[in-house]
Amino acid sequence: MQLAKFFDNAADTWDEKVLHDPAKIRALLKKVPVRPGQKVLDVGTGTGVLIPFILRQIGGAGALVAVDISPRMIEKARQKCRDPRISFLVADIEGEIEDPLLPESFDIIFCYSVFPHFSEPERALKNMHALLSPGGRLVVMHSDSREVINERHRRIGGEVGGHELPAVEQLQELGRGIGFLPLAAEESEEHYLMCFEKSSESTFL
Ligand SMILES: C[S@@+](CC[C@H](N)C(=O)[O-])C[C@H]1O[C@@H](n2cnc3c(N)ncnc32)[C@H](O)[C@@H]1O
């Protein structure tokens, strides 16, 4: 739970220190559209940076579960985002997933700026695979390049010092091994995007 403490300590100043470009987030979400009425899981929601973007897309009939290992992050997100469509949950996506808020029926799961922090990425992927409904999608995305992210973690050091985002090809193979079908794999100086589907019948985005 050291990581949870690290993010608990960062929660109060997160939104002042970590700036996200809304245009970049919107551009990424265009590539992996969320449809009205869908049920979405935001893994590693932090202070809920992604939440307003998702709410705009799911419409009145959709639902969003925002999960984070850090209780303080969830508290901050809860204070910022009051909406009956959202449920907040403190949980470790790499742990035993047995919570009524996490039925195995999500249409789309987002891991926005969280994947490098998984100590057992395969376990996290397996859990997320189980939480998707057939045809559901898992999106791993960052609005910076892999190099920038990995360098940032090295610079911060301590708890996150060795946390590395794998190359999309590596993540693609990891996902395939679990039974995911890769739909999109992109890396650039601007972003990182990997999209998987749970079922076996699909075409590229
Ligand atoms: C770098 S922050 C990103 C937060 C938010 N998505 C954003 O972009 O601002 C990573 C978040 O993932 C959470 N996290 C890390 N490992 C996790 C796990 N195994 N299960 C759930 N949340 C986790 C951390 O507590 C932290 O809030």
The ligand as an SDF file (V2000), in Angstrom:
LIG
                    3D

 27 29  0  0  0  0  0  0  0  0999 V2000
   -0.5580    9.3310  -12.3040 C   0  0  0  0  0  0  0  0  0  0  0  0
   -2.0580    9.2230  -11.4420 S   0  0  0  0  0  0  0  0  0  0  0  0
   -3.2290    9.6010  -12.7010 C   0  0  0  0  0  0  0  0  0  0  0  0
   -4.5580   10.0410  -12.1610 C   0  0  0  0  0  0  0  0  0  0  0  0
   -5.5540   10.5030  -13.2320 C   0  0  0  0  0  0  0  0  0  0  0  0
   -5.9500    9.4200  -14.1060 N   0  0  0  0  0  0  0  0  0  0  0  0
   -4.9450   11.6410  -13.9990 C   0  0  0  0  0  0  0  0  0  0  0  0
   -4.6400   11.4550  -15.1860 O   0  0  0  0  0  0  0  0  0  0  0  0
   -4.7720   12.7280  -13.4230 O   0  0  0  0  0  0  0  0  0  0  0  0
   -2.2660    7.4610  -11.2520 C   0  0  0  0  0  0  0  0  0  0  0  0
   -3.4390    7.1000  -10.3490 C   0  0  0  0  0  0  0  0  0  0  0  0
   -3.6210    5.6910  -10.4010 O   0  0  0  0  0  0  0  0  0  0  0  0
   -3.8690    5.2030   -9.1040 C   0  0  0  0  0  0  0  0  0  0  0  0
   -3.4610    3.7800   -9.0600 N   0  0  0  0  0  0  0  0  0  0  0  0
   -2.2020    3.2810   -9.1410 C   0  0  0  0  0  0  0  0  0  0  0  0
   -2.2080    1.9410   -9.0870 N   0  0  0  0  0  0  0  0  0  0  0  0
   -3.5170    1.5820   -8.9670 C   0  0  0  0  0  0  0  0  0  0  0  0
   -4.1710    0.3240   -8.8350 C   0  0  0  0  0  0  0  0  0  0  0  0
   -3.4830   -0.8190   -8.8210 N   0  0  0  0  0  0  0  0  0  0  0  0
   -5.5280    0.2940   -8.7510 N   0  0  0  0  0  0  0  0  0  0  0  0
   -6.2340    1.4640   -8.7510 C   0  0  0  0  0  0  0  0  0  0  0  0
   -5.6620    2.6960   -8.8550 N   0  0  0  0  0  0  0  0  0  0  0  0
   -4.3220    2.7540   -8.9600 C   0  0  0  0  0  0  0  0  0  0  0  0
   -3.0450    6.1050   -8.1900 C   0  0  0  0  0  0  0  0  0  0  0  0
   -3.5010    6.1190   -6.8670 O   0  0  0  0  0  0  0  0  0  0  0  0
   -3.2140    7.4590   -8.8870 C   0  0  0  0  0  0  0  0  0  0  0  0
   -4.3080    8.2010   -8.3940 O   0  0  0  0  0  0  0  0  0  0  0  0
  1  2  1  0
  2  3  1  0
  2 10  1  0
  3  4  1  0
  4  5  1  0
  5  6  1  0
  5  7  1  0
  7  8  2  0
  7  9  1  0
 10 11  1  0
 11 12  1  0
 11 26  1  0
 12 13  1  0
 13 14  1  0
 13 24  1  0
 14 15  1  0
 14 23  1  0
 15 16  2  0
 16 17  1  0
 17 18  1  0
 17 23  2  0
 18 19  1  0
 18 20  2  0
 20 21  1  0
 21 22  2  0
 22 23  1  0
 24 25  1  0
 24 26  1  0
 26 27  1  0
M  CHG  2   2   1   9  -1
M  END
$$$$
